[in-house]
């Protein structure tokens, strides 16, 4: 029944659009070169890192991404395509490129970052960036450093003041004056 298949396609289209709504980041890959064991091992490694793999139906994905305002995926969404995505785009790119170094048959097609299509070169560049956890710790260090410096300055100021008061007290006691009461 053609109406039924159109209803199913429409429903699938809505699901794809809803799933990828918002700022999207991930890498498009082709798994065809991997055998079953390799594909399972890759999925298991990615799942352990909380990275998801979605195999896409290209015709629906092209329309869904266009509806979401993402253009330029016509070349990417050809053949068997999966979108690999997770909470940290740099981590996704690092893991996939490391896997590709070990298993040459994994094809990395392109990427997407905040709804902008990335070339393979840009995916490689993304993989060289620090991951989210490293960036957060660097930011925390930048925030903590001025406070630490200020605490050190205040501590030094208090030590200098205490040293001056002790020196003044010693001077007065040598001069024969009574020690001051604070």
Secondary structure in CASP SS format (residue, H / E / C, confidence):
PFRMAT SS
TARGET T0000
AUTHOR 0000-0000-0000
METHOD secondary structure of the structure
MODEL  1
X C 1.00
X H 1.00
X H 1.00
X H 1.00
X H 1.00
X H 1.00
X H 1.00
X H 1.00
X H 1.00
X H 1.00
X H 1.00
X H 1.00
X H 1.00
X H 1.00
X H 1.00
X H 1.00
X H 1.00
X H 1.00
X H 1.00
X C 1.00
X C 1.00
X C 1.00
X C 1.00
X C 1.00
X E 1.00
X E 1.00
X E 1.00
X E 1.00
X E 1.00
X E 1.00
X C 1.00
X C 1.00
X C 1.00
X C 1.00
X C 1.00
X H 1.00
X H 1.00
X H 1.00
X H 1.00
X H 1.00
X H 1.00
X H 1.00
X H 1.00
X H 1.00
X H 1.00
X H 1.00
X H 1.00
X H 1.00
X C 1.00
X C 1.00
X E 1.00
X E 1.00
X E 1.00
X E 1.00
X E 1.00
X E 1.00
X C 1.00
X H 1.00
X H 1.00
X H 1.00
X H 1.00
X H 1.00
X H 1.00
X H 1.00
X H 1.00
X H 1.00
X H 1.00
X C 1.00
X C 1.00
X C 1.00
X C 1.00
X C 1.00
X C 1.00
X C 1.00
X C 1.00
X C 1.00
X C 1.00
X C 1.00
X C 1.00
X C 1.00
X E 1.00
X E 1.00
X E 1.00
X E 1.00
X E 1.00
X E 1.00
X C 1.00
X C 1.00
X H 1.00
X H 1.00
X H 1.00
X H 1.00
X H 1.00
X H 1.00
X H 1.00
X H 1.00
X H 1.00
X H 1.00
X H 1.00
X H 1.00
X H 1.00
X H 1.00
X C 1.00
X C 1.00
X C 1.00
X C 1.00
X E 1.00
X E 1.00
X E 1.00
X E 1.00
X E 1.00
X E 1.00
X E 1.00
X C 1.00
X C 1.00
X E 1.00
X E 1.00
X E 1.00
X C 1.00
X H 1.00
X H 1.00
X H 1.00
X H 1.00
X H 1.00
X H 1.00
X H 1.00
X H 1.00
X C 1.00
X C 1.00
X C 1.00
X C 1.00
X H 1.00
X H 1.00
X H 1.00
X H 1.00
X H 1.00
X H 1.00
X H 1.00
X H 1.00
X H 1.00
X H 1.00
X H 1.00
X H 1.00
X H 1.00
X H 1.00
X H 1.00
X H 1.00
X H 1.00
X H 1.00
X H 1.00
X H 1.00
X H 1.00
X H 1.00
X H 1.00
X H 1.00
X H 1.00
X H 1.00
X H 1.00
X H 1.00
X H 1.00
X H 1.00
X H 1.00
X H 1.00
X H 1.00
X H 1.00
X H 1.00
X H 1.00
X H 1.00
X H 1.00
X H 1.00
X H 1.00
X H 1.00
X H 1.00
X H 1.00
X C 1.00
X C 1.00
X C 1.00
X C 1.00
X C 1.00
X C 1.00
X C 1.00
X C 1.00
END
